[in-house]
Amino acid sequence: MPIAARIRELDARHTRLDAQIDEVFKHPSADSLEVARLKKEKLRLKEQIESLRMSEPKTLVG
């Protein structure tokens, strides 16, 4: 899978996790352990995305 496609896939998962976290907070009995787990996963995805972006070959315009 090309790097750009992998980044898009991870970014979509990151966005879905954001929505899941918002959904958990809507409930009065929000599970703090679930929120922490989701936030850790979101951070892990963000780190993967950044790592891939750093390794992505840069194209020269000119």
CHARMM-style PDB file with segment names, atoms N, HN, CA, C and O in Angstrom:
ATOM      1  N   MET     1       0.858  -1.176   0.000  1.00  0.00      PROA
ATOM      2  CA  MET     1       0.000   0.000   0.000  1.00  0.00      PROA
ATOM      3  C   MET     1       0.902   1.237   0.000  1.00  0.00      PROA
ATOM      4  O   MET     1       1.822   1.339   0.812  1.00  0.00      PROA
ATOM      5  N   PRO     2       0.638   2.164  -0.904  1.00  0.00      PROA
ATOM      6  CA  PRO     2       1.424   3.396  -0.931  1.00  0.00      PROA
ATOM      7  C   PRO     2       1.286   4.164   0.389  1.00  0.00      PROA
ATOM      8  O   PRO     2       0.269   4.067   1.077  1.00  0.00      PROA
ATOM      9  N   ILE     3       2.313   4.917   0.720  1.00  0.00      PROA
ATOM     10  HN  ILE     3       3.139   4.996   0.162  1.00  0.00      PROA
ATOM     11  CA  ILE     3       2.336   5.649   1.993  1.00  0.00      PROA
ATOM     12  C   ILE     3       1.150   6.609   2.098  1.00  0.00      PROA
ATOM     13  O   ILE     3       0.517   6.699   3.150  1.00  0.00      PROA
ATOM     14  N   ALA     4       0.850   7.322   1.021  1.00  0.00      PROA
ATOM     15  HN  ALA     4       1.364   7.249   0.167  1.00  0.00      PROA
ATOM     16  CA  ALA     4      -0.247   8.301   1.061  1.00  0.00      PROA
ATOM     17  C   ALA     4      -1.583   7.610   1.374  1.00  0.00      PROA
ATOM     18  O   ALA     4      -2.398   8.143   2.127  1.00  0.00      PROA
ATOM     19  N   ALA     5      -1.796   6.447   0.804  1.00  0.00      PROA
ATOM     20  HN  ALA     5      -1.134   6.014   0.192  1.00  0.00      PROA
ATOM     21  CA  ALA     5      -3.037   5.715   1.067  1.00  0.00      PROA
ATOM     22  C   ALA     5      -3.096   5.255   2.515  1.00  0.00      PROA
ATOM     23  O   ALA     5      -4.148   5.326   3.149  1.00  0.00      PROA
ATOM     24  N   ARG     6      -1.978   4.786   3.036  1.00  0.00      PROA
ATOM     25  HN  ARG     6      -1.123   4.728   2.521  1.00  0.00      PROA
ATOM     26  CA  ARG     6      -1.917   4.354   4.442  1.00  0.00      PROA
ATOM     27  C   ARG     6      -2.193   5.530   5.373  1.00  0.00      PROA
ATOM     28  O   ARG     6      -2.903   5.385   6.368  1.00  0.00      PROA
ATOM     29  N   ILE     7      -1.633   6.690   5.051  1.00  0.00      PROA
ATOM     30  HN  ILE     7      -1.056   6.808   4.243  1.00  0.00      PROA
ATOM     31  CA  ILE     7      -1.874   7.887   5.864  1.00  0.00      PROA
ATOM     32  C   ILE     7      -3.362   8.236   5.859  1.00  0.00      PROA
ATOM     33  O   ILE     7      -3.929   8.552   6.905  1.00  0.00      PROA
ATOM     34  N   ARG     8      -3.993   8.181   4.688  1.00  0.00      PROA
ATOM     35  HN  ARG     8      -3.532   7.925   3.839  1.00  0.00      PROA
ATOM     36  CA  ARG     8      -5.434   8.479   4.607  1.00  0.00      PROA
ATOM     37  C   ARG     8      -6.248   7.490   5.441  1.00  0.00      PROA
ATOM     38  O   ARG     8      -7.196   7.879   6.122  1.00  0.00      PROA
ATOM     39  N   GLU     9      -5.874   6.216   5.383  1.00  0.00      PROA
ATOM     40  HN  GLU     9      -5.103   5.900   4.829  1.00  0.00      PROA
ATOM     41  CA  GLU     9      -6.581   5.190   6.153  1.00  0.00      PROA
ATOM     42  C   GLU     9      -6.448   5.453   7.657  1.00  0.00      PROA
ATOM     43  O   GLU     9      -7.432   5.404   8.394  1.00  0.00      PROA
ATOM     44  N   LEU    10      -5.222   5.732   8.098  1.00  0.00      PROA
ATOM     45  HN  LEU    10      -4.423   5.772   7.499  1.00  0.00      PROA
ATOM     46  CA  LEU    10      -4.996   5.998   9.525  1.00  0.00      PROA
ATOM     47  C   LEU    10      -5.695   7.281   9.954  1.00  0.00      PROA
ATOM     48  O   LEU    10      -6.234   7.360  11.058  1.00  0.00      PROA
ATOM     49  N   ASP    11      -5.684   8.284   9.084  1.00  0.00      PROA
ATOM     50  HN  ASP    11      -5.246   8.221   8.188  1.00  0.00      PROA
ATOM     51  CA  ASP    11      -6.340   9.550   9.406  1.00  0.00      PROA
ATOM     52  C   ASP    11      -7.851   9.347   9.557  1.00  0.00      PROA
ATOM     53  O   ASP    11      -8.472   9.951  10.431  1.00  0.00      PROA
ATOM     54  N   ALA    12      -8.438   8.506   8.713  1.00  0.00      PROA
ATOM     55  HN  ALA    12      -7.933   8.016   8.003  1.00  0.00      PROA
ATOM     56  CA  ALA    12      -9.872   8.212   8.819  1.00  0.00      PROA
ATOM     57  C   ALA    12     -10.168   7.508  10.141  1.00  0.00      PROA
ATOM     58  O   ALA    12     -11.162   7.819  10.797  1.00  0.00      PROA
ATOM     59  N   ARG    13      -9.314   6.560  10.538  1.00  0.00      PROA
ATOM     60  HN  ARG    13      -8.507   6.307  10.006  1.00  0.00      PROA
ATOM     61  CA  ARG    13      -9.503   5.871  11.824  1.00  0.00      PROA
ATOM     62  C   ARG    13      -9.365   6.859  12.972  1.00  0.00      PROA
ATOM     63  O   ARG    13     -10.103   6.777  13.954  1.00  0.00      PROA
ATOM     64  N   HSD    14      -8.423   7.792  12.856  1.00  0.00      PROA
ATOM     65  HN  HSD    14      -7.824   7.859  12.058  1.00  0.00      PROA
ATOM     66  CA  HSD    14      -8.202   8.822  13.882  1.00  0.00      PROA
ATOM     67  C   HSD    14      -9.467   9.674  14.040  1.00  0.00      PROA
ATOM     68  O   HSD    14      -9.883   9.981  15.157  1.00  0.00      PROA
ATOM     69  N   THR    15     -10.063  10.045  12.924  1.00  0.00      PROA
ATOM     70  HN  THR    15      -9.725   9.796  12.017  1.00  0.00      PROA
ATOM     71  CA  THR    15     -11.289  10.849  12.938  1.00  0.00      PROA
ATOM     72  C   THR    15     -12.447  10.071  13.564  1.00  0.00      PROA
ATOM     73  O   THR    15     -13.229  10.626  14.336  1.00  0.00      PROA
ATOM     74  N   ARG    16     -12.551   8.780  13.227  1.00  0.00      PROA
ATOM     75  HN  ARG    16     -11.916   8.330  12.600  1.00  0.00      PROA
ATOM     76  CA  ARG    16     -13.618   7.950  13.813  1.00  0.00      PROA
ATOM     77  C   ARG    16     -13.443   7.827  15.329  1.00  0.00      PROA
ATOM     78  O   ARG    16     -14.422   7.848  16.075  1.00  0.00      PROA
ATOM     79  N   LEU    17     -12.202   7.699  15.777  1.00  0.00      PROA
ATOM     80  HN  LEU    17     -11.407   7.682  15.171  1.00  0.00      PROA
ATOM     81  CA  LEU    17     -11.959   7.618  17.223  1.00  0.00      PROA
ATOM     82  C   LEU    17     -12.385   8.909  17.902  1.00  0.00      PROA
ATOM     83  O   LEU    17     -12.943   8.882  18.999  1.00  0.00      PROA
ATOM     84  N   ASP    18     -12.127  10.034  17.260  1.00  0.00      PROA
ATOM     85  HN  ASP    18     -11.674  10.056  16.368  1.00  0.00      PROA
ATOM     86  CA  ASP    18     -12.546  11.325  17.805  1.00  0.00      PROA
ATOM     87  C   ASP    18     -14.056  11.335  18.009  1.00  0.00      PROA
ATOM     88  O   ASP    18     -14.545  11.792  19.042  1.00  0.00      PROA
ATOM     89  N   ALA    19     -14.789  10.834  17.027  1.00  0.00      PROA
ATOM     90  HN  ALA    19     -14.391  10.464  16.187  1.00  0.00      PROA
ATOM     91  CA  ALA    19     -16.255  10.776  17.127  1.00  0.00      PROA
ATOM     92  C   ALA    19     -16.682   9.819  18.237  1.00  0.00      PROA
ATOM     93  O   ALA    19     -17.639  10.096  18.961  1.00  0.00      PROA
ATOM     94  N   GLN    20     -15.976   8.692  18.373  1.00  0.00      PROA
ATOM     95  HN  GLN    20     -15.199   8.468  17.785  1.00  0.00      PROA
ATOM     96  CA  GLN    20     -16.304   7.732  19.437  1.00  0.00      PROA
ATOM     97  C   GLN    20     -16.101   8.370  20.806  1.00  0.00      PROA
ATOM     98  O   GLN    20     -16.926   8.192  21.702  1.00  0.00      PROA
ATOM     99  N   ILE    21     -15.024   9.100  20.970  1.00  0.00      PROA
ATOM    100  HN  ILE    21     -14.354   9.245  20.242  1.00  0.00      PROA
ATOM    101  CA  ILE    21     -14.740   9.763  22.249  1.00  0.00      PROA
ATOM    102  C   ILE    21     -15.851  10.761  22.558  1.00  0.00      PROA
ATOM    103  O   ILE    21     -16.342  10.816  23.685  1.00  0.00      PROA
ATOM    104  N   ASP    22     -16.246  11.546  21.564  1.00  0.00      PROA
ATOM    105  HN  ASP    22     -15.847  11.501  20.648  1.00  0.00      PROA
ATOM    106  CA  ASP    22     -17.347  12.505  21.761  1.00  0.00      PROA
ATOM    107  C   ASP    22     -18.623  11.785  22.165  1.00  0.00      PROA
ATOM    108  O   ASP    22     -19.361  12.259  23.029  1.00  0.00      PROA
ATOM    109  N   GLU    23     -18.884  10.643  21.545  1.00  0.00      PROA
ATOM    110  HN  GLU    23     -18.285  10.258  20.844  1.00  0.00      PROA
ATOM    111  CA  GLU    23     -20.089   9.865  21.839  1.00  0.00      PROA
ATOM    112  C   GLU    23     -20.069   9.351  23.280  1.00  0.00      PROA
ATOM    113  O   GLU    23     -21.093   9.384  23.963  1.00  0.00      PROA
ATOM    114  N   VAL    24     -18.923   8.882  23.740  1.00  0.00      PROA
ATOM    115  HN  VAL    24     -18.091   8.855  23.185  1.00  0.00      PROA
ATOM    116  CA  VAL    24     -18.806   8.375  25.114  1.00  0.00      PROA
ATOM    117  C   VAL    24     -19.091   9.499  26.107  1.00  0.00      PROA
ATOM    118  O   VAL    24     -19.749   9.284  27.125  1.00  0.00      PROA
ATOM    119  N   PHE    25     -18.589  10.706  25.804  1.00  0.00      PROA
ATOM    120  HN  PHE    25     -18.054  10.881  24.977  1.00  0.00      PROA
ATOM    121  CA  PHE    25     -18.787  11.830  26.714  1.00  0.00      PROA
ATOM    122  C   PHE    25     -20.236  12.301  26.764  1.00  0.00      PROA
ATOM    123  O   PHE    25     -20.622  12.989  27.709  1.00  0.00      PROA
ATOM    124  N   LYS    26     -21.042  11.948  25.773  1.00  0.00      PROA
ATOM    125  HN  LYS    26     -20.729  11.389  25.006  1.00  0.00      PROA
ATOM    126  CA  LYS    26     -22.452  12.355  25.768  1.00  0.00      PROA
ATOM    127  C   LYS    26     -23.258  11.619  26.832  1.00  0.00      PROA
ATOM    128  O   LYS    26     -24.320  12.088  27.241  1.00  0.00      PROA
ATOM    129  N   HSD    27     -22.766  10.485  27.277  1.00  0.00      PROA
ATOM    130  HN  HSD    27     -21.903  10.104  26.945  1.00  0.00      PROA
ATOM    131  CA  HSD    27     -23.493   9.691  28.266  1.00  0.00      PROA
ATOM    132  C   HSD    27     -23.117  10.140  29.678  1.00  0.00      PROA
ATOM    133  O   HSD    27     -21.944  10.375  29.966  1.00  0.00      PROA
ATOM    134  N   PRO    28     -24.099  10.256  30.545  1.00  0.00      PROA
ATOM    135  CA  PRO    28     -23.832  10.716  31.907  1.00  0.00      PROA
ATOM    136  C   PRO    28     -22.880   9.792  32.668  1.00  0.00      PROA
ATOM    137  O   PRO    28     -22.142  10.239  33.546  1.00  0.00      PROA
ATOM    138  N   SER    29     -22.901   8.535  32.335  1.00  0.00      PROA
ATOM    139  HN  SER    29     -23.501   8.172  31.622  1.00  0.00      PROA
ATOM    140  CA  SER    29     -22.033   7.593  33.040  1.00  0.00      PROA
ATOM    141  C   SER    29     -20.836   7.211  32.161  1.00  0.00      PROA
ATOM    142  O   SER    29     -20.540   6.031  31.977  1.00  0.00      PROA
ATOM    143  N   ALA    30     -20.157   8.223  31.626  1.00  0.00      PROA
ATOM    144  HN  ALA    30     -20.398   9.182  31.776  1.00  0.00      PROA
ATOM    145  CA  ALA    30     -19.013   7.984  30.745  1.00  0.00      PROA
ATOM    146  C   ALA    30     -17.960   7.156  31.475  1.00  0.00      PROA
ATOM    147  O   ALA    30     -17.587   7.460  32.608  1.00  0.00      PROA
ATOM    148  N   ASP    31     -17.494   6.120  30.815  1.00  0.00      PROA
ATOM    149  HN  ASP    31     -17.797   5.873  29.895  1.00  0.00      PROA
ATOM    150  CA  ASP    31     -16.496   5.210  31.375  1.00  0.00      PROA
ATOM    151  C   ASP    31     -15.102   5.809  31.166  1.00  0.00      PROA
ATOM    152  O   ASP    31     -14.609   5.871  30.039  1.00  0.00      PROA
ATOM    153  N   SER    32     -14.477   6.243  32.249  1.00  0.00      PROA
ATOM    154  HN  SER    32     -14.877   6.192  33.164  1.00  0.00      PROA
ATOM    155  CA  SER    32     -13.177   6.905  32.137  1.00  0.00      PROA
ATOM    156  C   SER    32     -12.099   5.960  31.594  1.00  0.00      PROA
ATOM    157  O   SER    32     -11.173   6.407  30.917  1.00  0.00      PROA
ATOM    158  N   LEU    33     -12.211   4.673  31.882  1.00  0.00      PROA
ATOM    159  HN  LEU    33     -12.963   4.310  32.432  1.00  0.00      PROA
ATOM    160  CA  LEU    33     -11.247   3.718  31.341  1.00  0.00      PROA
ATOM    161  C   LEU    33     -11.408   3.580  29.829  1.00  0.00      PROA
ATOM    162  O   LEU    33     -10.422   3.471  29.100  1.00  0.00      PROA
ATOM    163  N   GLU    34     -12.640   3.587  29.370  1.00  0.00      PROA
ATOM    164  HN  GLU    34     -13.441   3.676  29.962  1.00  0.00      PROA
ATOM    165  CA  GLU    34     -12.904   3.509  27.926  1.00  0.00      PROA
ATOM    166  C   GLU    34     -12.380   4.760  27.229  1.00  0.00      PROA
ATOM    167  O   GLU    34     -11.781   4.673  26.158  1.00  0.00      PROA
ATOM    168  N   VAL    35     -12.606   5.914  27.834  1.00  0.00      PROA
ATOM    169  HN  VAL    35     -13.093   5.984  28.705  1.00  0.00      PROA
ATOM    170  CA  VAL    35     -12.120   7.170  27.261  1.00  0.00      PROA
ATOM    171  C   VAL    35     -10.599   7.145  27.193  1.00  0.00      PROA
ATOM    172  O   VAL    35     -10.021   7.530  26.177  1.00  0.00      PROA
ATOM    173  N   ALA    36      -9.948   6.700  28.253  1.00  0.00      PROA
ATOM    174  HN  ALA    36     -10.417   6.388  29.079  1.00  0.00      PROA
ATOM    175  CA  ALA    36      -8.489   6.638  28.272  1.00  0.00      PROA
ATOM    176  C   ALA    36      -7.964   5.689  27.194  1.00  0.00      PROA
ATOM    177  O   ALA    36      -6.969   5.984  26.531  1.00  0.00      PROA
ATOM    178  N   ARG    37      -8.637   4.548  27.021  1.00  0.00      PROA
ATOM    179  HN  ARG    37      -9.445   4.308  27.560  1.00  0.00      PROA
ATOM    180  CA  ARG    37      -8.230   3.589  25.999  1.00  0.00      PROA
ATOM    181  C   ARG    37      -8.360   4.189  24.605  1.00  0.00      PROA
ATOM    182  O   ARG    37      -7.468   4.040  23.770  1.00  0.00      PROA
ATOM    183  N   LEU    38      -9.473   4.864  24.362  1.00  0.00      PROA
ATOM    184  HN  LEU    38     -10.198   4.985  25.040  1.00  0.00      PROA
ATOM    185  CA  LEU    38      -9.694   5.485  23.061  1.00  0.00      PROA
ATOM    186  C   LEU    38      -8.677   6.594  22.788  1.00  0.00      PROA
ATOM    187  O   LEU    38      -8.180   6.723  21.670  1.00  0.00      PROA
ATOM    188  N   LYS    39      -8.374   7.384  23.800  1.00  0.00      PROA
ATOM    189  HN  LYS    39      -8.778   7.279  24.709  1.00  0.00      PROA
ATOM    190  CA  LYS    39      -7.404   8.467  23.631  1.00  0.00      PROA
ATOM    191  C   LYS    39      -5.997   7.922  23.366  1.00  0.00      PROA
ATOM    192  O   LYS    39      -5.251   8.492  22.569  1.00  0.00      PROA
ATOM    193  N   LYS    40      -5.638   6.828  24.027  1.00  0.00      PROA
ATOM    194  HN  LYS    40      -6.244   6.366  24.675  1.00  0.00      PROA
ATOM    195  CA  LYS    40      -4.333   6.209  23.778  1.00  0.00      PROA
ATOM    196  C   LYS    40      -4.248   5.698  22.346  1.00  0.00      PROA
ATOM    197  O   LYS    40      -3.225   5.854  21.679  1.00  0.00      PROA
ATOM    198  N   GLU    41      -5.327   5.090  21.885  1.00  0.00      PROA
ATOM    199  HN  GLU    41      -6.158   4.964  22.427  1.00  0.00      PROA
ATOM    200  CA  GLU    41      -5.365   4.583  20.510  1.00  0.00      PROA
ATOM    201  C   GLU    41      -5.261   5.747  19.523  1.00  0.00      PROA
ATOM    202  O   GLU    41      -4.560   5.658  18.516  1.00  0.00      PROA
ATOM    203  N   LYS    42      -5.962   6.828  19.822  1.00  0.00      PROA
ATOM    204  HN  LYS    42      -6.532   6.901  20.640  1.00  0.00      PROA
ATOM    205  CA  LYS    42      -5.922   8.012  18.959  1.00  0.00      PROA
ATOM    206  C   LYS    42      -4.505   8.586  18.893  1.00  0.00      PROA
ATOM    207  O   LYS    42      -4.032   8.961  17.820  1.00  0.00      PROA
ATOM    208  N   LEU    43      -3.842   8.652  20.028  1.00  0.00      PROA
ATOM    209  HN  LEU    43      -4.226   8.348  20.900  1.00  0.00      PROA
ATOM    210  CA  LEU    43      -2.467   9.147  20.071  1.00  0.00      PROA
ATOM    211  C   LEU    43      -1.530   8.227  19.290  1.00  0.00      PROA
ATOM    212  O   LEU    43      -0.648   8.698  18.571  1.00  0.00      PROA
ATOM    213  N   ARG    44      -1.722   6.911  19.434  1.00  0.00      PROA
ATOM    214  HN  ARG    44      -2.438   6.528  20.018  1.00  0.00      PROA
ATOM    215  CA  ARG    44      -0.891   5.951  18.707  1.00  0.00      PROA
ATOM    216  C   ARG    44      -1.056   6.139  17.203  1.00  0.00      PROA
ATOM    217  O   ARG    44      -0.078   6.097  16.456  1.00  0.00      PROA
ATOM    218  N   LEU    45      -2.289   6.346  16.764  1.00  0.00      PROA
ATOM    219  HN  LEU    45      -3.083   6.381  17.371  1.00  0.00      PROA
ATOM    220  CA  LEU    45      -2.540   6.584  15.343  1.00  0.00      PROA
ATOM    221  C   LEU    45      -1.880   7.879  14.877  1.00  0.00      PROA
ATOM    222  O   LEU    45      -1.290   7.924  13.798  1.00  0.00      PROA
ATOM    223  N   LYS    46      -1.980   8.931  15.689  1.00  0.00      PROA
ATOM    224  HN  LYS    46      -2.459   8.894  16.566  1.00  0.00      PROA
ATOM    225  CA  LYS    46      -1.370  10.205  15.332  1.00  0.00      PROA
ATOM    226  C   LYS    46       0.140  10.050  15.179  1.00  0.00      PROA
ATOM    227  O   LYS    46       0.737  10.610  14.259  1.00  0.00      PROA
ATOM    228  N   GLU    47       0.755   9.290  16.080  1.00  0.00      PROA
ATOM    229  HN  GLU    47       0.271   8.835  16.828  1.00  0.00      PROA
ATOM    230  CA  GLU    47       2.198   9.063  15.997  1.00  0.00      PROA
ATOM    231  C   GLU    47       2.558   8.283  14.736  1.00  0.00      PROA
ATOM    232  O   GLU    47       3.567   8.576  14.095  1.00  0.00      PROA
ATOM    233  N   GLN    48       1.739   7.292  14.375  1.00  0.00      PROA
ATOM    234  HN  GLN    48       0.919   7.055  14.895  1.00  0.00      PROA
ATOM    235  CA  GLN    48       1.981   6.524  13.148  1.00  0.00      PROA
ATOM    236  C   GLN    48       1.858   7.425  11.921  1.00  0.00      PROA
ATOM    237  O   GLN    48       2.670   7.342  10.999  1.00  0.00      PROA
ATOM    238  N   ILE    49       0.846   8.279  11.915  1.00  0.00      PROA
ATOM    239  HN  ILE    49       0.186   8.346  12.664  1.00  0.00      PROA
ATOM    240  CA  ILE    49       0.640   9.190  10.790  1.00  0.00      PROA
ATOM    241  C   ILE    49       1.842  10.117  10.641  1.00  0.00      PROA
ATOM    242  O   ILE    49       2.361  10.299   9.539  1.00  0.00      PROA
ATOM    243  N   GLU    50       2.278  10.695  11.744  1.00  0.00      PROA
ATOM    244  HN  GLU    50       1.857  10.547  12.638  1.00  0.00      PROA
ATOM    245  CA  GLU    50       3.418  11.609  11.694  1.00  0.00      PROA
ATOM    246  C   GLU    50       4.690  10.894  11.235  1.00  0.00      PROA
ATOM    247  O   GLU    50       5.476  11.448  10.466  1.00  0.00      PROA
ATOM    248  N   SER    51       4.884   9.683  11.703  1.00  0.00      PROA
ATOM    249  HN  SER    51       4.246   9.234  12.328  1.00  0.00      PROA
ATOM    250  CA  SER    51       6.051   8.899  11.300  1.00  0.00      PROA
ATOM    251  C   SER    51       6.026   8.627   9.798  1.00  0.00      PROA
ATOM    252  O   SER    51       7.047   8.745   9.121  1.00  0.00      PROA
ATOM    253  N   LEU    52       4.858   8.265   9.289  1.00  0.00      PROA
ATOM    254  HN  LEU    52       4.029   8.169   9.839  1.00  0.00      PROA
ATOM    255  CA  LEU    52       4.737   8.013   7.853  1.00  0.00      PROA
ATOM    256  C   LEU    52       4.948   9.290   7.043  1.00  0.00      PROA
ATOM    257  O   LEU    52       5.580   9.264   5.987  1.00  0.00      PROA
ATOM    258  N   ARG    53       4.423  10.391   7.536  1.00  0.00      PROA
ATOM    259  HN  ARG    53       3.910  10.412   8.394  1.00  0.00      PROA
ATOM    260  CA  ARG    53       4.615  11.666   6.823  1.00  0.00      PROA
ATOM    261  C   ARG    53       6.085  12.050   6.765  1.00  0.00      PROA
ATOM    262  O   ARG    53       6.545  12.605   5.767  1.00  0.00      PROA
ATOM    263  N   MET    54       6.818  11.761   7.822  1.00  0.00      PROA
ATOM    264  HN  MET    54       6.445  11.310   8.633  1.00  0.00      PROA
ATOM    265  CA  MET    54       8.250  12.081   7.845  1.00  0.00      PROA
ATOM    266  C   MET    54       9.027  11.199   6.868  1.00  0.00      PROA
ATOM    267  O   MET    54      10.033  11.637   6.310  1.00  0.00      PROA
ATOM    268  N   SER    55       8.576   9.970   6.658  1.00  0.00      PROA
ATOM    269  HN  SER    55       7.759   9.615   7.112  1.00  0.00      PROA
ATOM    270  CA  SER    55       9.279   9.052   5.770  1.00  0.00      PROA
ATOM    271  C   SER    55       8.803   9.149   4.324  1.00  0.00      PROA
ATOM    272  O   SER    55       9.404   8.565   3.423  1.00  0.00      PROA
ATOM    273  N   GLU    56       7.717   9.892   4.113  1.00  0.00      PROA
ATOM    274  HN  GLU    56       7.229  10.367   4.845  1.00  0.00      PROA
ATOM    275  CA  GLU    56       7.159  10.026   2.773  1.00  0.00      PROA
ATOM    276  C   GLU    56       8.128  10.828   1.906  1.00  0.00      PROA
ATOM    277  O   GLU    56       8.590  11.891   2.319  1.00  0.00      PROA
ATOM    278  N   PRO    57       8.441  10.329   0.707  1.00  0.00      PROA
ATOM    279  CA  PRO    57       9.356  11.067  -0.164  1.00  0.00      PROA
ATOM    280  C   PRO    57       8.754  12.393  -0.575  1.00  0.00      PROA
ATOM    281  O   PRO    57       7.573  12.482  -0.912  1.00  0.00      PROA
ATOM    282  N   LYS    58       9.572  13.406  -0.541  1.00  0.00      PROA
ATOM    283  HN  LYS    58      10.531  13.334  -0.267  1.00  0.00      PROA
ATOM    284  CA  LYS    58       9.127  14.749  -0.921  1.00  0.00      PROA
ATOM    285  C   LYS    58       9.295  14.917  -2.428  1.00  0.00      PROA
ATOM    286  O   LYS    58      10.305  14.505  -2.999  1.00  0.00      PROA
ATOM    287  N   THR    59       8.314  15.516  -3.054  1.00  0.00      PROA
ATOM    288  HN  THR    59       7.493  15.850  -2.590  1.00  0.00      PROA
ATOM    289  CA  THR    59       8.414  15.760  -4.485  1.00  0.00      PROA
ATOM    290  C   THR    59       8.862  17.183  -4.704  1.00  0.00      PROA
ATOM    291  O   THR    59       8.413  18.103  -4.019  1.00  0.00      PROA
ATOM    292  N   LEU    60       9.746  17.360  -5.659  1.00  0.00      PROA
ATOM    293  HN  LEU    60      10.111  16.614  -6.215  1.00  0.00      PROA
ATOM    294  CA  LEU    60      10.252  18.681  -5.973  1.00  0.00      PROA
ATOM    295  C   LEU    60       9.415  19.284  -7.084  1.00  0.00      PROA
ATOM    296  O   LEU    60       9.137  18.636  -8.093  1.00  0.00      PROA
ATOM    297  N   VAL    61       9.021  20.518  -6.890  1.00  0.00      PROA
ATOM    298  HN  VAL    61       9.247  21.045  -6.070  1.00  0.00      PROA
ATOM    299  CA  VAL    61       8.241  21.223  -7.903  1.00  0.00      PROA
ATOM    300  C   VAL    61       9.190  22.191  -8.593  1.00  0.00      PROA
ATOM    301  O   VAL    61       9.880  22.972  -7.938  1.00  0.00      PROA
ATOM    302  N   GLY    62       9.219  22.136  -9.873  1.00  0.00      PROA
ATOM    303  HN  GLY    62       8.659  21.502 -10.405  1.00  0.00      PROA
ATOM    304  CA  GLY    62      10.114  23.093 -10.446  1.00  0.00      PROA
ATOM    305  C   GLY    62      10.402  22.951 -11.841  1.00  0.00      PROA
ATOM    306  OT1 GLY    62      11.165  23.741 -12.397  1.00  0.00      PROA
TER     307      GLY     62
END
